[in-house]
């Protein structure tokens, strides 16, 4: 019997109250609501309070996904967390999440592919389940990007937010995930990075996120369109056969350009960037959870998830919900 993997539960978590563009101006950032909105489409984001970690937000999202799937944490045999803002250097955020959920014995590890991390983690979990080695996986994207932002750099600090999203993936005799595609180009590492490290107890290099906006924009649109077409072709489909596209929520211009080049109408593209900002690895599962819970995404529909991030990394997952 062929083994497939299906998404059986979704969940998400956003910390605190929405922070508006005007709120950022009031905090002393030299910008305006018009400047941010016209260039990015972002109006609000959520920022974690002091002490709230990626693993804690991951737990809240995970509990909602487990509840929807009707799966107990003890039943999980695989836990993958995609994050660029782990609680510690080690142990992994996945192990901390595992402990918080009360699971013992499941494989647990982190994936670091920045904003495309959740797509990478989901593709990896699919391979584990389809191999027959694992049956129930929890895949989470969780980020506290607010802690790696230079709040004097208006070109980056206004773009990002914090949050977590999760899915439960289970073995099934019925097709669920139909195709995946993952890629990277390390020669583009410098256009989006946090070029610092801890050495001898001190920060060495630059500990803040740095981005070449125009270079990222051009690369993002190109690879998102290419990987979407690649994934659809692998499943014997065309983009026109999709019911929904959920791209990485980085910038409304990137999202709209991607949808247009794929020939998809705007009402087939899920957009949350206006309310969440760019939550990196959490952006895709946050948008997925919202669209499932508000009834837009229905069982039997075909959904393409795609992400692009520092590394430079990109990828896509096509599934039937």
PEGITA-V137480 format. One record per backbone hydrogen bond with DSSP energy under -1.0 kcal/mol. CO is the residue of the C=O (numbers start at 1). NH is the residue of the N-H. E is the energy in kcal/mol with one decimal. If there is no record, write none. Layout:
co = <CO,CO>
nh = <NH,NH>
e = <E,E>
//
This chain:
co = <4,5,6,9,11,13,19,20,21,22,23,24,25,29,32,33,34,35,36,37,40,43,45,46,49,53,54,55,56,57,58,59,60,61,62,63,64,65,66,72,73,77,78,79,80,81,82,92,93,94,95,96,97,98,107,109,111,113,114,116,117,118,119,120,121,122,123,124,125,126,127,128,129,135,136,137,138,139,140,141,143,144,145,148,150,153,153,156,159,163,164,165,166,167,168,168,169,170,172,176,179,181,183,185,186,188,191,193,194,195,197,199,202,204,210,212,213,214,215,216,217,218,219,220,221,222,223,224,225,226,227,228,229,230,231,232,233,238,239,244,245,246,248,251,252,253,254,255,256,257,258,259,260,265,266,268,272,272,273,274,274,278,279,280,282,283,284,285,286,287,288,289,290,291,292,298,301,302,302,303,304,305,307,309,312,313,314,315,316,317,318,318,319>
nh = <172,177,170,168,166,164,45,24,25,26,27,29,28,31,36,37,38,39,40,41,252,21,19,162,52,57,58,59,60,61,62,63,64,65,66,67,68,69,71,75,76,107,138,109,140,111,142,96,97,98,99,100,101,103,79,81,83,116,117,120,121,122,123,124,125,126,127,128,129,130,131,133,132,171,77,169,80,167,82,165,163,147,148,209,153,156,157,159,278,143,13,141,11,139,8,9,137,6,4,320,318,316,314,188,189,191,212,210,196,206,204,202,199,197,193,216,217,218,219,220,221,222,223,224,225,226,227,228,229,230,231,232,233,234,235,237,236,241,242,304,270,306,250,255,256,257,258,259,260,261,262,264,263,268,269,245,275,276,277,43,44,161,282,283,286,287,288,289,290,291,292,293,294,297,295,301,321,243,244,319,246,317,315,313,185,309,183,307,181,305,178,179,303>
e = <-2.3,-2.5,-2.8,-2.3,-3.1,-2.3,-1.2,-1.5,-1.9,-2.3,-1.1,-1.8,-1.8,-1.8,-2.3,-2.8,-2.4,-1.1,-2.2,-1.5,-3.0,-1.3,-3.5,-3.3,-1.9,-2.1,-2.6,-2.0,-1.5,-2.1,-2.8,-2.5,-1.2,-1.9,-2.9,-2.0,-2.1,-2.2,-2.2,-1.8,-1.2,-1.6,-2.5,-1.9,-2.5,-2.4,-2.0,-1.8,-2.6,-2.7,-2.3,-2.1,-2.0,-1.9,-2.7,-1.7,-1.7,-1.6,-2.2,-2.1,-2.8,-2.7,-2.1,-2.3,-2.4,-2.2,-1.8,-2.1,-2.4,-2.8,-1.5,-1.1,-1.4,-2.3,-2.5,-2.9,-2.7,-2.4,-3.6,-2.5,-2.0,-1.8,-2.1,-2.7,-2.2,-1.8,-2.7,-1.7,-3.1,-2.5,-2.7,-2.8,-2.1,-2.7,-2.5,-1.1,-3.3,-2.8,-2.9,-3.1,-2.9,-2.5,-2.3,-2.0,-1.5,-1.4,-2.8,-3.2,-2.2,-1.8,-3.8,-1.5,-3.1,-2.3,-2.3,-2.4,-2.5,-2.3,-2.1,-2.9,-2.2,-1.6,-2.5,-2.4,-2.0,-2.1,-2.8,-1.6,-2.1,-2.3,-2.3,-2.3,-2.6,-2.0,-1.2,-3.1,-1.5,-2.3,-1.7,-2.2,-2.5,-1.9,-1.5,-2.3,-2.8,-2.3,-2.3,-2.3,-2.4,-2.3,-1.6,-2.7,-1.3,-2.0,-1.7,-2.6,-1.8,-2.1,-1.8,-2.2,-2.1,-2.0,-2.3,-2.0,-2.2,-2.1,-2.5,-2.5,-2.0,-2.3,-2.1,-2.7,-2.0,-2.2,-1.1,-2.0,-3.0,-2.3,-1.8,-2.6,-3.2,-2.5,-2.1,-2.9,-2.7,-2.8,-2.9,-2.3,-2.2,-3.0,-2.8,-1.6,-3.0>
//
